[in-house]
Structure formats: C-alpha cells, structure tokens
Amino acid sequence: MTAYLRLDTHGIEPEVGSPADDRIVAGAPKFRTWNIDEAGGGLYAGIWEATPGKWRIVYDEWEYFHILSGYSVVTSENGEVFHLRAGDRMIFKPGFRGTWEVIEMTRKDYVIRL
C-alpha cells in the first residue's frame, strides 16, 4: 500500500446521477462522480462534473472544491452570488443552502468530510 494517491479518473467507472426531482429548478442536469478515495470517518475525495441546469443545494457536510473547468453560478439563500470558473476554490460548510446553476459543463475536484 502506498501513502499517496493521484486524483486520476483513468480506469474508474463514474457514478451517474442527477439532483432529486424536487430540487431541480431548471433544465435536466446530470452528474458524473469519480470517487477516487474514501478514508475512515467519512472523508471522501474525487472528481465531479455536471451538465447545464439549476437545482437547490443543501449542505449537510463540509466540502472543499476546486473548479477545474466550466462555469457555474452558486447563489446562497441570502442572495450572495458566486461565479465559479476554472481555478476558483471554495469551502461550503454544513448548513449552506442555495442554488447551483451550471452554465457550461463544470468539473471540480473535491474533498468531503461528513
């Protein structure tokens, strides 16, 4: 066993999904998620991408992410707007609520702590 791991999707079959129907605001967004690593205690890392659409988000977990490509707009429930493009990084903490709108197919890497 090695003490490192590259965030590489080669050879990993993505999980395919979409937001729950009652969360979709516009479009028909689809997700692909490559869960590359899972550590004890509810820690996950991988790559996620989504097609255009808009849905409501509710974070129960802590997540750091780095936008790799595309363009998305996240709007918090209090109206603060975040334009996310390649190179942008954020942390969403438990309790963050709002909407996520993918304008151009967006890909990010992430680390999630439940």
N, C-alpha and C positions, 0 to 999 in steps of 0.2 A: 504494500500500500504506500502511495506517495503522499507527501504532505502539501501538495499543491494540485490545482485543477484549473485548466483553461476554460473560459466561457466560450465554448465552441459547440455549435449545434450539429456538426458532422456526425452522422450515424445515430442521432437521437430522433425518434419519431415524435413530432409535436402533438400535444393535446389540442383538440379543436373545440371551440365553444363560442358562446355569444352571451351578451347580457340577458338576464331574465326578462321575459316579455314585459313584465310590469315596470321595468326600469328603462326601457327604450323610449327615447323622446323623439328621435328622427332616424330614418334610414334603417338599414339592416346590418349593423356592424357584426363582423366575425373576428374571432380571436384565434391565434395560434400561440401556444406556450411551450417552450422547451425548458422543462425543469431539469437543470443540469446538476444541482447538488441539493441535498437535504441533510441537515445536521440535526442532532438531537435537540430537544427543547423547542421545536417549531421554527427553525431557521431554514429558509429556502433561498436559492439563487438560480437565476436563469435569464432567458430571453423571452420577451413577449412582443407580439405585433398585433395590430388591429386595422381593419379596413374602415373606410369612412362611415360615419354615423354618430349619433349622440345618445348618451344614456346617463342616468343618475348613478352617482357613486356614493358609497358609504364605507368608510374605512374602519374596520374593527381591529386591524393590525397596523404595525409600524412598517413603512416601506421607504427605502431609498431607491431612486431610479435615476438613470442617465439615458437621455434620448439619443439614440443612435442615428435615426433618420426619420423623415416625415415632418408633419406639422399637426399639432393638436392644440386645442384651447380648453383649459380646465377653468371652470368658474366655481368658486366656493359659494356656499349657501348664503353668505353675506354679501355676495356680488363682486368679490375680488377676482380679477381675471388674470390667468397665467397663460401666455403664449409660449408653447413649448416646441422648440426646434432642435436639430442636431447639436449636441454639446451641452444642452441645458440639463441641470441636475436639481432634484428636489427631494425632500423628505415629507411624506404625509404621515401624520400621527393618528392613533386611534381617535375617532370622533370627527375626522374630516369628512365633510359632506358637500356635495355639489353636483356638477355635471362634467363629463368628459366628452369632448367632441373631437373626433378625428376628421381633419380636413383633408390631409394627404396621408396615405397609409403610414402608420407610425410604428417604429420598432424601438424598444428600450431594453436595457438590461436592468435587473432588479435584485435587491436583497430584501426579503420579507422576514419579519420577526413576529410570530403570533403572540 
